Amino acid sequence: MKKIAIVLLLLFFTIKTFSQSEERFVVKINPLSALLSTGSLFLETKLDNSKSLQLGVAYMGLSAGDLKYSGIILTPEMRFYMKERAISGGYIAPYFRFQRYSISDESTSPNSEISYTSFGGGLLFGRQWVFESGFVFDLFGGPSYNEGKFKYESGSSSEDNFLFGLNGMGIRIGVAIGFGF
């Protein structure tokens, strides 16, 4: 009986602690990125009642026949939550973005590769919900700007800066799901 009382007391204390505690960290993924053979992970940490810092890391590895696409995206952002409810609620988030992709075609020239490197940023408007279970749903969108260049390398020669439509203004939209703790 004494053991049962202790277990119940610990269980009550644990439930009460979790129900009163507020999440300080969130780990999320973008389930839609899998459609593009990309894996993305977001790590968010609460800084104070109105701000959080998030780092997004994504890796793309796609093969289509002899074409191979691979690359990495890094996206740090600072989130400013409305009504001083950091981690849960509406937010505005300026962000920076670094992208580096490479494309190779083994059928035409095994030693040739095209790479794309860019820097950019933008401003997101979003809403993140943190449920009692710890489940997190994040919906966001906003304008972006990107500036980058392509580089073509074949054997010993290379050519820089040929562009076609990946620079300039754009829009970033997305959804992420995860857990807060």
N, CA, C and O of each residue as an XYZ file, in Angstrom:
724
protein
N       0.821     -1.189      0.000
C       0.000      0.000      0.000
C       0.868      1.257      0.000
O       0.566      2.242     -0.674
N       1.948      1.196      0.770
C       2.857      2.329      0.853
C       3.486      2.603     -0.517
O       3.632      3.761     -0.910
N       3.860      1.536     -1.249
C       4.451      1.695     -2.572
C       3.451      2.310     -3.546
O       3.815      3.163     -4.356
N       2.209      1.886     -3.470
C       1.175      2.432     -4.353
C       0.982      3.921     -4.075
O       0.848      4.714     -5.007
N       0.966      4.301     -2.800
C       0.803      5.703     -2.427
C       1.961      6.543     -2.965
O       1.752      7.650     -3.463
N       3.164      6.022     -2.863
C       4.336      6.748     -3.364
C       4.254      6.894     -4.889
O       4.520      7.969     -5.428
N       3.884      5.811     -5.577
C       3.757      5.864     -7.040
C       2.690      6.873     -7.446
O       2.906      7.662     -8.366
N       1.527      6.857     -6.765
C       0.460      7.806     -7.074
C       0.884      9.244     -6.802
O       0.570     10.148     -7.577
N       1.591      9.450     -5.708
C       2.088     10.777     -5.370
C       3.076     11.266     -6.439
O       2.994     12.408     -6.892
N       4.001     10.400     -6.833
C       4.955     10.761     -7.885
C       4.255     11.028     -9.211
O       4.604     11.970     -9.923
N       3.271     10.205     -9.543
C       2.506     10.393    -10.761
C       1.760     11.721    -10.737
O       1.771     12.454    -11.726
N       1.115     12.038     -9.620
C       0.410     13.310     -9.487
C       1.374     14.486     -9.623
O       1.090     15.451    -10.333
N       2.508     14.400     -8.940
C       3.503     15.472     -9.000
C       4.020     15.654    -10.425
O       4.191     16.782    -10.889
N       4.267     14.538    -11.120
C       4.762     14.598    -12.488
C       3.724     15.228    -13.408
O       4.061     16.103    -14.206
N       2.480     14.803    -13.311
C       1.421     15.357    -14.155
C       1.240     16.841    -13.857
O       1.117     17.653    -14.774
N       1.223     17.194    -12.571
C       1.056     18.593    -12.193
C       2.221     19.431    -12.705
O       2.007     20.544    -13.187
N       3.455     18.923    -12.612
C       4.626     19.646    -13.100
C       4.545     19.850    -14.600
O       4.797     20.952    -15.086
N       4.193     18.796    -15.353
C       4.126     18.919    -16.806
C       2.978     19.820    -17.247
O       3.104     20.533    -18.243
N       1.869     19.801    -16.526
C       0.745     20.626    -16.940
C       1.016     22.103    -16.657
O       0.449     22.966    -17.327
N       1.859     22.408    -15.692
C       2.169     23.792    -15.383
C       3.420     24.277    -16.102
O       3.628     25.484    -16.220
N       4.234     23.387    -16.572
C       5.467     23.823    -17.212
C       5.180     24.280    -18.631
O       4.215     23.846    -19.260
N       6.018     25.145    -19.111
C       5.899     25.666    -20.458
C       7.073     25.148    -21.279
O       8.203     25.095    -20.793
N       6.806     24.771    -22.509
C       7.860     24.253    -23.367
C       8.918     25.326    -23.618
O       8.601     26.497    -23.823
N      10.168     24.906    -23.596
C      11.274     25.816    -23.888
C      11.982     25.436    -25.182
O      12.674     26.261    -25.779
N      11.812     24.193    -25.616
C      12.453     23.700    -26.836
C      11.415     23.010    -27.705
O      10.493     22.364    -27.207
N      11.584     23.158    -29.015
C      10.700     22.502    -29.963
C      11.563     21.875    -31.047
O      12.499     22.498    -31.548
N      11.240     20.632    -31.405
C      11.889     19.930    -32.511
C      10.803     19.626    -33.526
O       9.788     19.014    -33.192
N      11.015     20.061    -34.790
C       9.985     19.915    -35.819
C      10.600     19.411    -37.121
O      11.805     19.513    -37.353
N       9.723     18.863    -37.960
C      10.090     18.496    -39.326
C       9.050     19.090    -40.266
O       7.938     19.420    -39.854
N       9.428     19.220    -41.539
C       8.498     19.651    -42.572
C       8.087     18.411    -43.351
O       8.875     17.911    -44.153
N       6.882     17.901    -43.142
C       6.492     16.660    -43.815
C       6.353     16.813    -45.329
O       6.466     15.823    -46.053
N       6.111     18.021    -45.823
C       5.958     18.231    -47.262
C       7.287     18.181    -48.011
O       7.303     17.923    -49.214
N       8.397     18.423    -47.321
C       9.704     18.418    -47.999
C      10.074     17.027    -48.509
O      10.888     16.899    -49.424
N       9.487     15.996    -47.929
C       9.763     14.632    -48.399
C       9.315     14.437    -49.845
O       9.848     13.577    -50.546
N       8.339     15.228    -50.296
C       7.899     15.151    -51.692
C       9.016     15.536    -52.657
O       8.999     15.122    -53.816
N       9.985     16.321    -52.194
C      11.128     16.735    -53.004
C      12.402     16.002    -52.591
O      13.507     16.485    -52.838
N      12.252     14.852    -51.970
C      13.390     14.059    -51.471
C      14.313     14.894    -50.593
O      15.537     14.808    -50.684
N      13.701     15.690    -49.757
C      14.446     16.565    -48.856
C      14.028     16.258    -47.424
O      12.844     16.083    -47.137
N      14.989     16.197    -46.548
C      14.713     16.044    -45.126
C      15.020     17.352    -44.436
O      16.102     17.910    -44.618
N      14.085     17.852    -43.644
C      14.323     19.112    -42.946
C      14.018     18.962    -41.467
O      13.082     18.267    -41.072
N      14.819     19.620    -40.669
C      14.702     19.576    -39.223
C      14.812     21.002    -38.701
O      15.694     21.755    -39.113
N      13.916     21.367    -37.796
C      13.918     22.685    -37.177
C      14.086     22.521    -35.679
O      13.403     21.705    -35.060
N      14.984     23.287    -35.097
C      15.200     23.301    -33.652
C      14.929     24.715    -33.164
O      15.579     25.664    -33.602
N      13.972     24.855    -32.258
C      13.598     26.172    -31.750
C      13.790     26.200    -30.248
O      13.451     25.245    -29.550
N      14.336     27.301    -29.755
C      14.519     27.460    -28.319
C      13.986     28.818    -27.882
O      14.224     29.837    -28.530
N      13.271     28.808    -26.784
C      12.696     30.030    -26.227
C      13.798     30.842    -25.562
O      14.564     30.320    -24.752
N      13.874     32.136    -25.914
C      14.864     33.024    -25.297
C      14.262     33.773    -24.108
O      14.889     33.880    -23.054
N      13.058     34.284    -24.278
C      12.322     34.925    -23.189
C      10.837     34.836    -23.531
O      10.465     34.050    -24.403
N       9.986     35.608    -22.879
C       8.539     35.480    -23.078
C       8.061     35.906    -24.465
O       6.953     35.551    -24.867
N       8.867     36.652    -25.191
C       8.398     37.132    -26.492
C       9.284     36.717    -27.664
O       8.939     36.997    -28.812
N      10.406     36.063    -27.412
C      11.337     35.736    -28.496
C      11.826     34.292    -28.427
O      11.943     33.692    -27.358
N      12.106     33.768    -29.613
C      12.760     32.470    -29.702
C      13.725     32.509    -30.874
O      13.650     33.387    -31.733
N      14.613     31.561    -30.893
C      15.595     31.419    -31.965
C      15.391     30.045    -32.567
O      15.287     29.050    -31.851
N      15.334     29.997    -33.907
C      15.139     28.717    -34.590
C      16.230     28.521    -35.628
O      16.636     29.466    -36.305
N      16.698     27.297    -35.747
C      17.650     26.925    -36.789
C      17.023     25.807    -37.601
O      16.621     24.775    -37.063
N      16.948     26.030    -38.904
C      16.454     25.009    -39.818
C      17.604     24.435    -40.611
O      18.442     25.175    -41.126
N      17.649     23.126    -40.712
C      18.678     22.428    -41.488
C      17.959     21.465    -42.418
O      17.113     20.683    -41.983
N      18.301     21.526    -43.702
C      17.661     20.623    -44.667
C      18.736     20.024    -45.565
O      19.741     20.665    -45.872
N      18.503     18.781    -45.979
C      19.399     18.100    -46.912
C      18.564     17.496    -48.028
O      17.556     16.831    -47.786
N      19.008     17.744    -49.262
C      18.320     17.172    -50.410
C      19.244     16.167    -51.073
O      20.422     16.451    -51.291
N      18.726     15.011    -51.388
C      19.459     13.975    -52.115
C      18.509     13.281    -53.062
O      17.798     12.357    -52.667
N      18.492     13.712    -54.298
C      17.526     13.224    -55.271
C      18.262     12.676    -56.482
O      19.189     13.309    -56.988
N      17.859     11.521    -56.940
C      18.421     10.935    -58.156
C      17.291     10.704    -59.148
O      16.234     10.178    -58.798
N      17.530     11.103    -60.377
C      16.577     10.880    -61.463
C      17.381     10.354    -62.646
O      17.911     11.129    -63.442
N      17.466      9.058    -62.751
C      18.308      8.471    -63.801
C      19.770      8.741    -63.506
O      20.268      8.418    -62.427
N      20.454      9.339    -64.475
C      21.867      9.676    -64.293
C      22.074     11.030    -63.618
O      23.199     11.380    -63.261
N      20.997     11.789    -63.440
C      21.104     13.085    -62.765
C      21.075     12.888    -61.258
O      20.239     12.154    -60.732
N      21.989     13.547    -60.575
C      22.070     13.476    -59.113
C      22.031     14.906    -58.567
O      22.852     15.751    -58.925
N      21.065     15.148    -57.703
C      20.930     16.441    -57.041
C      21.230     16.225    -55.565
O      20.737     15.277    -54.955
N      22.034     17.103    -55.000
C      22.267     17.034    -53.561
C      22.589     18.428    -53.053
O      23.118     19.265    -53.784
N      22.266     18.662    -51.802
C      22.556     19.980    -51.259
C      22.105     20.139    -49.831
O      21.466     19.266    -49.244
N      22.463     21.293    -49.292
C      22.144     21.610    -47.905
C      21.582     23.027    -47.844
O      21.964     23.903    -48.620
N      20.665     23.226    -46.901
C      20.074     24.541    -46.654
C      20.173     24.810    -45.153
O      19.805     23.958    -44.344
N      20.661     25.973    -44.786
C      20.714     26.410    -43.386
C      19.878     27.673    -43.255
O      20.072     28.622    -44.015
N      18.950     27.702    -42.300
C      18.047     28.837    -42.150
C      17.907     29.222    -40.677
O      17.068     28.662    -39.972
N      18.722     30.174    -40.203
C      18.502     30.687    -38.846
C      17.437     31.786    -38.883
O      17.392     32.593    -39.812
N      16.588     31.801    -37.866
C      15.577     32.857    -37.792
C      15.323     33.249    -36.346
O      15.460     32.443    -35.425
N      14.952     34.498    -36.176
C      14.594     35.041    -34.866
C      13.090     35.261    -34.875
O      12.574     35.964    -35.744
N      12.390     34.676    -33.929
C      10.934     34.788    -33.890
C      10.505     35.749    -32.783
O      10.946     35.650    -31.639
N       9.634     36.676    -33.161
C       9.053     37.625    -32.218
C       7.576     37.287    -32.082
O       6.791     37.513    -33.003
N       7.201     36.740    -30.918
C       5.833     36.291    -30.683
C       4.971     37.443    -30.163
O       5.413     38.262    -29.357
N       3.736     37.479    -30.648
C       2.769     38.470    -30.195
C       2.286     38.074    -28.801
O       2.345     36.901    -28.430
N       1.823     39.023    -28.052
C       1.226     38.796    -26.730
C       2.160     38.089    -25.756
O       1.694     37.465    -24.802
N       3.470     38.174    -25.977
C       4.479     37.601    -25.082
C       4.162     36.166    -24.697
O       4.107     35.824    -23.516
N       3.954     35.330    -25.708
C       3.689     33.906    -25.493
C       4.654     33.108    -26.354
O       4.228     32.333    -27.210
N       5.932     33.289    -26.137
C       6.936     32.633    -26.984
C       6.723     31.130    -27.040
O       6.335     30.508    -26.050
N       6.971     30.570    -28.170
C       6.842     29.183    -28.572
C       5.420     28.869    -29.040
O       5.250     28.015    -29.910
N       4.393     29.528    -28.495
C       3.026     29.248    -28.916
C       2.313     30.555    -29.225
O       2.214     31.435    -28.370
N       1.813     30.677    -30.460
C       1.067     31.873    -30.829
C       1.514     32.415    -32.170
O       2.287     31.783    -32.890
N       1.011     33.603    -32.492
C       1.385     34.276    -33.730
C       2.767     34.890    -33.611
O       3.181     35.308    -32.530
N       3.483     34.944    -34.734
C       4.836     35.487    -34.702
C       5.219     36.149    -36.024
O       4.605     35.919    -37.066
N       6.246     36.969    -35.940
C       6.926     37.554    -37.095
C       8.373     37.120    -36.968
O       8.950     37.187    -35.883
N       8.974     36.666    -38.085
C      10.325     36.108    -37.998
C      11.202     36.528    -39.182
O      11.026     36.024    -40.292
N      12.144     37.447    -38.949
C      13.150     37.681    -39.992
C      14.103     36.482    -40.022
O      14.396     35.891    -38.982
N      14.584     36.126    -41.215
C      15.471     34.974    -41.323
C      16.520     35.188    -42.404
O      16.355     36.013    -43.303
N      17.598     34.428    -42.295
C      18.638     34.356    -43.319
C      18.621     32.944    -43.872
O      18.148     32.015    -43.217
N      19.143     32.789    -45.085
C      19.170     31.447    -45.676
C      20.427     31.286    -46.522
O      20.766     32.135    -47.346
N      21.105     30.162    -46.286
C      22.256     29.757    -47.102
C      21.876     28.452    -47.784
O      21.369     27.530    -47.144
N      22.128     28.381    -49.099
C      21.840     27.170    -49.860
C      23.060     26.798    -50.693
O      23.738     27.664    -51.248
N      23.323     25.518    -50.771
C      24.412     25.016    -51.628
C      23.943     23.696    -52.215
O      23.719     22.724    -51.493
N      23.796     23.674    -53.547
C      23.354     22.479    -54.262
C      24.385     22.106    -55.310
O      25.113     22.961    -55.816
N      24.439     20.840    -55.627
C      25.244     20.396    -56.769
C      24.404     19.441    -57.613
O      23.592     18.669    -57.102
N      24.630     19.521    -58.911
C      23.912     18.687    -59.876
C      24.961     18.034    -60.754
O      25.813     18.713    -61.327
N      24.899     16.732    -60.855
C      25.846     16.044    -61.728
C      25.075     15.111    -62.657
O      24.028     14.573    -62.296
N      25.619     14.929    -63.867
C      25.020     14.057    -64.875
C      26.072     13.044    -65.296
O      26.978     13.363    -66.067
N      25.953     11.843    -64.798
C      26.944     10.799    -65.066
C      26.923     10.317    -66.514
O      27.911      9.748    -66.979
N      25.823     10.528    -67.239
C      25.734     10.013    -68.606
C      26.521     10.851    -69.604
O      27.069     10.302    -70.560
N      26.592     12.170    -69.408
C      27.266     13.023    -70.392
C      28.739     13.208    -70.082
O      29.586     13.032    -70.958
N      29.042     13.552    -68.878
C      30.436     13.785    -68.508
C      30.614     13.468    -67.028
O      30.140     14.221    -66.177
N      31.287     12.370    -66.709
C      31.401     11.984    -65.298
C      32.166     12.975    -64.435
O      32.041     12.951    -63.210
N      32.956     13.848    -65.054
C      33.745     14.806    -64.275
C      33.133     16.200    -64.254
O      33.773     17.143    -63.790
N      31.910     16.349    -64.745
C      31.306     17.677    -64.747
C      30.283     17.803    -63.631
O      29.627     16.832    -63.255
N      30.160     19.009    -63.113
C      29.226     19.281    -62.030
C      28.806     20.738    -62.096
O      29.610     21.622    -62.392
N      27.544     20.971    -61.819
C      27.025     22.324    -61.691
C      26.722     22.535    -60.219
O      26.086     21.692    -59.586
N      27.171     23.652    -59.674
C      26.852     23.948    -58.274
C      26.153     25.300    -58.201
O      26.380     26.189    -59.021
N      25.318     25.420    -57.216
C      24.583     26.658    -56.972
C      24.750     27.018    -55.507
O      24.479     26.203    -54.625
N      25.200     28.242    -55.250
C      25.383     28.743    -53.897
C      24.631     30.056    -53.788
O      24.753     30.919    -54.658
N      23.847     30.214    -52.715
C      23.105     31.463    -52.568
C      22.980     31.858    -51.102
O      23.065     31.042    -50.183
N      22.775     33.154    -50.945
C      22.459     33.734    -49.650
C      21.171     34.532    -49.830
O      20.948     35.143    -50.875
N      20.354     34.519    -48.834
C      19.112     35.262    -48.929
C      18.493     35.439    -47.560
O      19.120     35.203    -46.528
N      17.266     35.854    -47.586
C      16.549     36.066    -46.346
C      15.146     36.522    -46.628
O      14.710     36.585    -47.778
N      14.446     36.837    -45.566
C      13.081     37.286    -45.729
C      12.405     37.522    -44.398
O      13.047     37.634    -43.354
N      11.093     37.595    -44.470
C      10.290     37.859    -43.288
C       9.092     36.916    -43.309
O       8.322     36.896    -44.269
N       8.947     36.146    -42.254
C       7.832     35.197    -42.153
C       6.761     35.723    -41.201
O       7.045     36.411    -40.220
N       5.529     35.374    -41.528
C       4.398     35.601    -40.653
C       3.817     34.221    -40.386
O       3.513     33.476    -41.318
N       3.664     33.883    -39.117
C       3.220     32.527    -38.839
C       2.417     32.397    -37.571
O       2.247     33.342    -36.802
N       1.934     31.199    -37.386
C       1.199     30.839    -36.171
C       1.613     29.431    -35.780
O       1.548     28.501    -36.585
N       2.036     29.289    -34.538
C       2.449     27.984    -34.030
C       1.555     27.615    -32.856
O       1.335     28.410    -31.943
N       1.043     26.381    -32.906
C       0.209     25.859    -31.838
C       0.989     24.794    -31.081
O       1.578     23.899    -31.688
N       0.993     24.890    -29.764
C       1.577     23.857    -28.912
C       0.429     23.305    -28.067
O      -0.151     24.017    -27.247
N       0.115     22.040    -28.278
C      -1.002     21.405    -27.583
C      -0.531     20.833    -26.250
O       0.669     20.674    -26.024
N      -1.477     20.525    -25.372
C      -1.149     20.000    -24.051
C      -0.296     18.747    -24.114
O       0.519     18.502    -23.224
N      -0.476     17.962    -25.149
C       0.305     16.726    -25.294
C       1.761     17.013    -25.669
O       2.605     16.118    -25.620
N       2.054     18.262    -26.045
C       3.391     18.618    -26.501
C       3.501     18.656    -28.018
O       4.511     19.109    -28.555
N       2.470     18.182    -28.716
C       2.462     18.208    -30.175
C       2.472     19.661    -30.653
O       1.785     20.516    -30.093
N       3.265     19.927    -31.699
C       3.415     21.284    -32.227
C       3.029     21.297    -33.701
O       3.426     20.421    -34.469
N       2.250     22.304    -34.084
C       1.879     22.528    -35.481
C       2.233     23.972    -35.820
O       1.780     24.896    -35.145
N       3.036     24.170    -36.854
C       3.541     25.486    -37.242
C       3.177     25.749    -38.698
O       3.492     24.940    -39.571
N       2.519     26.866    -38.966
C       2.114     27.262    -40.306
C       2.693     28.644    -40.575
O       2.500     29.553    -39.767
N       3.409     28.830    -41.706
C       4.095     30.099    -41.942
C       4.174     30.442    -43.423
O       4.012     29.582    -44.289
N       4.428     31.717    -43.693
C       4.611     32.191    -45.066
C       5.074     33.633    -45.062
O       4.879     34.359    -44.087
N       5.692     34.042    -46.165
C       6.129     35.426    -46.279
C       7.076     35.636    -47.436
O       7.480     34.684    -48.104
N       7.434     36.901    -47.673
C       8.316     37.229    -48.795
C       9.765     36.823    -48.519
O      10.212     36.771    -47.373
N      10.480     36.540    -49.607
C      11.897     36.187    -49.480
C      12.680     36.837    -50.606
O      12.120     37.208    -51.637
N      13.966     36.969    -50.400
C      14.875     37.455    -51.436
C      16.073     36.521    -51.462
O      16.565     36.102    -50.415
N      16.538     36.197    -52.654
C      17.635     35.257    -52.805
C      18.608     35.781    -53.852
O      18.193     36.287    -54.894
N      19.883     35.661    -53.580
C      20.925     36.068    -54.531
C      21.996     34.985    -54.537
O      22.585     34.673    -53.502
N      22.236     34.424    -55.701
C      23.208     33.343    -55.783
C      23.842     33.248    -57.150
O      23.566     34.046    -58.045
N      24.694     32.260    -57.290
C      25.325     32.059    -58.587
C      25.565     30.581    -58.829
O      25.716     29.781    -57.905
N      25.593     30.260    -60.100
C      25.905     28.915    -60.547
C      27.362     28.852    -60.947
O      27.954     29.851    -61.356
N      27.926     27.683    -60.827
C      29.289     27.458    -61.279
C      29.310     26.113    -61.989
O      28.830     25.108    -61.464
N      29.868     26.112    -63.181
C      29.965     24.889    -63.967
C      31.421     24.447    -63.993
O      32.303     25.228    -64.347
N      31.670     23.216    -63.625
C      33.020     22.667    -63.644
C      33.031     21.401    -64.481
O      32.196     20.513    -64.312
N      34.005     21.339    -65.395
C      34.168     20.158    -66.231
C      35.656     19.895    -66.388
O      36.359     20.626    -67.086
N      36.125     18.851    -65.735
C      37.562     18.551    -65.796
C      38.351     19.675    -65.176
O      38.219     19.942    -63.981
N      39.181     20.347    -65.976
C      40.041     21.410    -65.452
C      39.471     22.803    -65.707
O      40.039     23.781    -65.220
N      38.371     22.931    -66.450
C      37.823     24.264    -66.723
C      36.598     24.515    -65.856
O      35.900     23.585    -65.452
N      36.355     25.781    -65.582
C      35.159     26.158    -64.833
C      34.650     27.494    -65.346
O      35.412     28.311    -65.863
N      33.354     27.699    -65.195
C      32.714     28.924    -65.630
C      31.790     29.376    -64.509
O      30.968     28.599    -64.024
N      31.925     30.639    -64.095
C      31.136     31.172    -62.986
C      29.945     31.978    -63.468
O      29.913     32.496    -64.584
N      28.982     32.060    -62.589
C      27.933     33.054    -62.641
C      27.043     33.032    -63.877
O      26.823     34.081    -64.483
N      26.545     31.915    -64.256
C      25.470     31.933    -65.235
C      24.169     31.739    -64.476
O      24.056     30.861    -63.620
N      23.197     32.566    -64.799
C      21.982     32.665    -63.994
C      20.751     32.337    -64.822
O      20.731     32.570    -66.030
N      19.735     31.803    -64.182
C      18.440     31.672    -64.840
C      17.322     31.578    -63.813
O      16.913     30.484    -63.424
N      16.845     32.698    -63.392
C      15.611     32.770    -62.642
C      15.574     32.330    -61.199
O      14.477     32.236    -60.649
N      16.677     32.054    -60.547
C      16.624     31.662    -59.142
C      16.973     32.811    -58.204
O      16.944     32.642    -56.985
N      17.301     33.968    -58.751
C      17.627     35.130    -57.940
C      16.430     36.073    -57.879
O      15.574     36.070    -58.763
N      16.387     36.872    -56.826
C      15.344     37.878    -56.707
C      14.302     37.528    -55.663
O      14.515     36.704    -54.773
N      13.168     38.192    -55.813
C      12.079     38.039    -54.853
C      11.337     36.719    -55.058
O      11.248     36.191    -56.167
N      10.817     36.215    -53.961
C      10.038     34.982    -54.005
C       9.122     34.922    -52.801
O       8.902     35.918    -52.113
N       8.607     33.764    -52.566
C       7.751     33.550    -51.413
C       8.145     32.241    -50.748
O       8.436     31.252    -51.420
N       8.150     32.246    -49.442
C       8.444     31.028    -48.676
C       7.192     30.692    -47.868
O       6.710     31.508    -47.083
N       6.682     29.502    -48.067
C       5.531     29.035    -47.297
C       5.839     27.648    -46.776
O       6.645     26.928    -47.365
N       5.218     27.270    -45.697
C       5.482     25.930    -45.184
C       4.640     25.569    -43.990
O       3.863     26.360    -43.456
N       4.839     24.331    -43.605
C       4.174     23.763    -42.452
C       5.196     22.862    -41.765
O       6.006     22.216    -42.429
N       5.157     22.823    -40.460
C       6.068     21.941    -39.711
C       5.290     21.328    -38.555
O       4.391     21.947    -37.985
N       5.660     20.096    -38.226
C       5.053     19.413    -37.087
C       6.167     18.876    -36.198
O       7.261     18.581    -36.679
N       5.897     18.752    -34.931
C       6.918     18.229    -34.024
C       6.419     18.167    -32.602
O       5.219     18.060    -32.348
N       7.368     18.236    -31.669
C       7.056     18.163    -30.243
C       7.844     19.196    -29.474
O       8.990     19.503    -29.802
N       7.214     19.725    -28.449
C       7.852     20.664    -27.537
C       8.133     19.977    -26.220
O       7.401     19.080    -25.801
N       9.176     20.397    -25.587
C       9.508     19.848    -24.265
C      10.223     20.882    -23.438
O      10.586     20.613    -22.293
